[in-house]
Amino acid sequence: MTCWKNLKAIAFDLDGTLIDSVPDLAAATQATLSELDLSGCTEEQVRGWVGNGAQMLMSRALTHALEREVQQDELDDAMPKFMHHYQENLQQHSQLYPYVKEILAQLTALGFPLAIVTNKPYRFTVPLLEAFDISQYFSHVLGGDSLARMKPDPMPLTHLLSHWQLEPDELLMVGDSKNDILAAKAAGITSIGLTYGYNYGEYIGLSDPDAVCEQFSEIMALVNTSLKVTEQENL
């Protein structure tokens, strides 16, 4: 079992990690395509399109509906419509994954600073955290548009390292997508890959995270192991 004896802070992805947001993303995508008089899509298709931000989701949906590569002007026209529909459907059907709130509370009680590092636009991220009553656990929230680059670029994670004045081995990234693992590797930090989220139909273990968890609650066993190692070294 992997442990991180120097662990001091944890960053979490949002969609597919803490919240199953696809039902609302699908509703917004379907409404946008309908408004554009294009053929629709299924929720399962949207599950395979999320993970690289709202613009990439819409690009994939339009490419599917048009049966050709979408043009930039078409995407530019669709994006405000999608943003409007998603704002209307932000937390209508989304749900927290099991044990998320309990584990976040435990990690906070143990003194770990927690952050959100998501590719979702910031304007949607904070209201979603508040709607599910978990915003209080995060001292730092980075959306996909908070910095010049987003995952799989390491910039959001290196930003956290600088903000919290941490060494790479003191920060952990928890996510469900290869973008999370690639960003963690590029930043030189450790990572946990969750199997239940959105990863384009690919097993998260293929991205070689430091640990793989099938349930969110399994994170605590790994963190507790690191705490026990630290305690033993301090005896």
ChimeraX attribute file (.defattr): number of C-alpha atoms within 10 A of each C-alpha:
attribute: neighborCount
match mode: 1-to-1
recipient: residues
	/A:1	8
	/A:2	13
	/A:3	18
	/A:4	20
	/A:5	18
	/A:6	15
	/A:7	20
	/A:8	17
	/A:9	21
	/A:10	20
	/A:11	26
	/A:12	22
	/A:13	25
	/A:14	24
	/A:15	23
	/A:16	23
	/A:17	25
	/A:18	25
	/A:19	19
	/A:20	20
	/A:21	24
	/A:22	25
	/A:23	21
	/A:24	22
	/A:25	26
	/A:26	25
	/A:27	22
	/A:28	23
	/A:29	29
	/A:30	22
	/A:31	20
	/A:32	25
	/A:33	20
	/A:34	13
	/A:35	12
	/A:36	14
	/A:37	10
	/A:38	15
	/A:39	13
	/A:40	16
	/A:41	19
	/A:42	12
	/A:43	16
	/A:44	11
	/A:45	15
	/A:46	22
	/A:47	22
	/A:48	16
	/A:49	22
	/A:50	26
	/A:51	27
	/A:52	17
	/A:53	18
	/A:54	21
	/A:55	18
	/A:56	14
	/A:57	22
	/A:58	24
	/A:59	21
	/A:60	19
	/A:61	24
	/A:62	26
	/A:63	15
	/A:64	17
	/A:65	17
	/A:66	12
	/A:67	9
	/A:68	9
	/A:69	12
	/A:70	17
	/A:71	11
	/A:72	10
	/A:73	8
	/A:74	12
	/A:75	16
	/A:76	13
	/A:77	11
	/A:78	20
	/A:79	17
	/A:80	12
	/A:81	18
	/A:82	24
	/A:83	20
	/A:84	14
	/A:85	19
	/A:86	22
	/A:87	16
	/A:88	13
	/A:89	18
	/A:90	22
	/A:91	19
	/A:92	12
	/A:93	13
	/A:94	18
	/A:95	15
	/A:96	18
	/A:97	18
	/A:98	13
	/A:99	14
	/A:100	16
	/A:101	17
	/A:102	13
	/A:103	16
	/A:104	21
	/A:105	14
	/A:106	13
	/A:107	19
	/A:108	16
	/A:109	11
	/A:110	11
	/A:111	10
	/A:112	16
	/A:113	18
	/A:114	22
	/A:115	21
	/A:116	25
	/A:117	27
	/A:118	28
	/A:119	27
	/A:120	23
	/A:121	17
	/A:122	17
	/A:123	14
	/A:124	15
	/A:125	23
	/A:126	16
	/A:127	15
	/A:128	19
	/A:129	21
	/A:130	11
	/A:131	12
	/A:132	14
	/A:133	11
	/A:134	18
	/A:135	18
	/A:136	12
	/A:137	20
	/A:138	18
	/A:139	10
	/A:140	15
	/A:141	20
	/A:142	24
	/A:143	22
	/A:144	21
	/A:145	15
	/A:146	17
	/A:147	11
	/A:148	9
	/A:149	13
	/A:150	23
	/A:151	24
	/A:152	22
	/A:153	18
	/A:154	21
	/A:155	18
	/A:156	28
	/A:157	28
	/A:158	22
	/A:159	14
	/A:160	21
	/A:161	19
	/A:162	12
	/A:163	10
	/A:164	14
	/A:165	11
	/A:166	15
	/A:167	15
	/A:168	19
	/A:169	16
	/A:170	17
	/A:171	27
	/A:172	24
	/A:173	25
	/A:174	28
	/A:175	33
	/A:176	28
	/A:177	31
	/A:178	24
	/A:179	21
	/A:180	31
	/A:181	28
	/A:182	19
	/A:183	22
	/A:184	30
	/A:185	20
	/A:186	14
	/A:187	20
	/A:188	17
	/A:189	21
	/A:190	23
	/A:191	25
	/A:192	25
	/A:193	28
	/A:194	26
	/A:195	21
	/A:196	18
	/A:197	24
	/A:198	25
	/A:199	22
	/A:200	16
	/A:201	10
	/A:202	13
	/A:203	19
	/A:204	26
	/A:205	19
	/A:206	9
	/A:207	16
	/A:208	16
	/A:209	22
	/A:210	19
	/A:211	18
	/A:212	21
	/A:213	19
	/A:214	12
	/A:215	15
	/A:216	23
	/A:217	17
	/A:218	14
	/A:219	18
	/A:220	14
	/A:221	12
	/A:222	17
	/A:223	17
	/A:224	16
	/A:225	16
	/A:226	18
	/A:227	18
	/A:228	13
	/A:229	14
	/A:230	15
	/A:231	11
	/A:232	8
	/A:233	9
	/A:234	7
	/A:235	5
